[in-house]
Amino acid sequence: MKIYGEKLVCVRYRYDTSARKRYKTVELIIDEAPWNPPSVRRSPETIVHLRVAWDEVELQRRVKAAGGRWLPKQKRWALRYDETERLNLLDRIADDPS
C-alpha cells in the first residue's frame, strides 16, 4: 500500500524451488471507466430459477400452473423463461441458480 496506494488490487508470491527464489508480484488498476454489462439473452425455452418466498402462496400457484417445478435443494422454482416473462417475474430470476 505504501508504494501503490488505492491502485493496488492484490499481492502474490511465487516460489521457484529449483532457483531457490521468491517473487513478489502485484496487480494494479491502471484504468477505470463506466461499464454496463450486456443484457443476458435467453431463449424462450431456457429454464430459469425464481425466488418466491414461502408465504407467497398465490404466486407459487401461478408459477406451478405455468409449468413451474419446485426445487427443494435450491429452494427455488424452475420455470421456462417465456413463462417467467409472461407472468412478469423477470425481477425474480436468481442470478445464481444454486
PyMOL commands that set and color helices and strands:
alter all, ss='L'
color gray80, all
select helices_A, chain A and resi 5-7+57-65+81-86+90-92
alter helices_A, ss='H'
color red, helices_A
select strands_A, chain A and resi 8-16+21-28+47-50+69-71+76-80
alter strands_A, ss='S'
color yellow, strands_A
deselect
rebuild
show_as cartoon
